[in-house]
Amino acid sequence: ILENDADVIKWFKPSKNQFQIFFNQDERYEPDFVVETNTSKFLCEVKRADDMEDADVQDKQKAAKKWCEHASVHENEVGGKRWRYSLIAHNAILQNSTFDGIMST
């Protein structure tokens, strides 16, 4: 989906320790994917639909959203794009989906 979506400028799977995002005080979190579109940058995490409410998943989401808030402040100061976090249920990803379509669900 990311390779074939015209709105996606670039995407990558972060390497270990690429982001300084911590949850539960000292546990490190790495998102599944980072995606840049014409208007925003996204930290994306894909989880099974029945894991979406898991306590660790929710803690990681909270930490990643906070990271995005801070990163967006910096980006705003230098004329960059807003950072957003997206927790995506696996069953929301269909082969004929667009990235924007997945983000809107």
N, C-alpha and C positions, 0 to 999 in steps of 0.2 A: 504494500500500500504506500509506504513512504517513498520508495524508489519511483513509483509511477504517478505520484501526485504533483501536478504542476505548481501548487501553492507551497510545497515543501522545498526550501532552498537547500537545506542539508540536514542530515541526521547522523547520529553515531551512538554506539553503545559505550558508555563511560568505562574507563579502565579503573581498576581497584585504586581507591584513595584519591580519585580525581576531584571529588567534591568533598567539602568539609561540612557534612550534614550529620548531626548526631541526634539520636533519640534515646530515651531512658538514660540520660546523663552521659554515658560513655560508649554506647553502641553506634557504630558507623553505618550510615545508610547510603547506598548507591542506587540511583534510579535505573530502570531498565534501559531507557532511551532518552536522548536529548534531541529535540527537534526544533529547527528554526524555520519559521514561515515568513512571509512578507511583512507581517505585522507583530509577531511575538516569538518568544523562545519558550519552550516547554520542557519540563521534567515530566517524563511519562513512566508510569508503573502499571503493568498488566498483572492482574490477579484473577484467579478463578472466582466466578460469581459468588460462590458460597464462602469465600474468604474475605470478602469486602469489609465485613464488620469485625474481623479479627482484631484483637487489642494491639498487637504489634503493627499490623497494617495501618491502623488508625493513628498510632503513635508516629510512625514513619511519615504518614500524610501530614500530620500537624507540623513536624519538623521541616519537611520539604516546603510546605506553604510558607513557613516563617523565613526559610532561606530565600524563597522567591521574592518575598516582600523586600528583604534587604538588598537582594541583587537588583530588583527593579528600581529602588531608590538610586543606586549607583548608576544604572543604565540611564535613568532619567537625567542625571547630572551631566552625562557625557553624550547625550543625544541618541542613546541606544533604544532597544526594544524592551518592552515589559516581559518579565518572566512569569510563567504560570505553571501550576502543578496540575497534573491530571491522573487520577486513579481510574483505570479502565478495566471494566469487567471483560473477561476473555470472550464472552458470548456477544459482546457489542462489536466485535471485530469480524466483519464479513468481507469476503473477497472483493465484492464490488463497492466497498466503502471508500470514502475519501477521508483524509485526516480531519478536515473540518467537520465532516459529518459525524465522525466518532467523537470529536470534542464537543459537539452540540448535544450528545445524548447524556 
